[in-house]
Amino acid sequence: MHEPLLTVRRATATDVPVLARYGVALARLHVGFDPDRFAVPPGGEGAYAAFFQAELQRPEVVLLIAEAGTQPVGYAFVRMEPMSLVELRGAGAWLHDIYVDPGARSGGIGRRLLAAAKEAAIALGSGSLMLSASSQNAAARHLFEGAGLRPTMVEMRIELEG
């Protein structure tokens, strides 16, 4: 028996329910890392569905779906961002989300989505691709560093009393 063909393609409006489900799963994963830092938005999948539906209309956005055969197994969300004086960076593509379904991990899907995100960044006219990774997500950081990304910032936080 052979593995189903893995493809990565641009998402369409019909993919919004899958994107919303995976968006919530990614948020929950991060809440598990640090519930004081991360949050699942009120409205859960409905909030994500509305968000991704709007993002699909933006020319500076590329949403990607990974499929094993016809089964969705992951997604990535790339958007060109303007220069930011607050973040001390120039304009460039940002990989806001990358997620692989837990049952499909360790099969190269993350690497394929990351490669497609790099291609999307180039197609958007960017000379770079940036992302954030939870400090506790060793598997993701390993994937990113193995693909040539390098750490550039460390986010820090303290909880303040009333």
FENTAMO-V912820 format. One record per run of one state. SS is the DSSP state (a for helix, b for strand, c for the rest). FROM is the first residue (numbers start at 1). TO is the last residue. If there is no record, write none. Layout:
ss->SS from->FROM to->TO
ss->SS from->FROM to->TO
//
This chain:
ss->c from->1 to->5
ss->b from->6 to->10
ss->c from->11 to->12
ss->a from->13 to->33
ss->c from->34 to->43
ss->a from->44 to->55
ss->c from->56 to->60
ss->b from->61 to->68
ss->c from->69 to->70
ss->b from->71 to->81
ss->c from->82 to->83
ss->b from->84 to->84
ss->c from->85 to->88
ss->b from->89 to->89
ss->c from->90 to->91
ss->b from->92 to->100
ss->c from->101 to->101
ss->a from->102 to->104
ss->c from->105 to->108
ss->a from->109 to->123
ss->c from->124 to->128
ss->b from->129 to->131
ss->c from->132 to->137
ss->a from->138 to->146
ss->c from->147 to->162
//
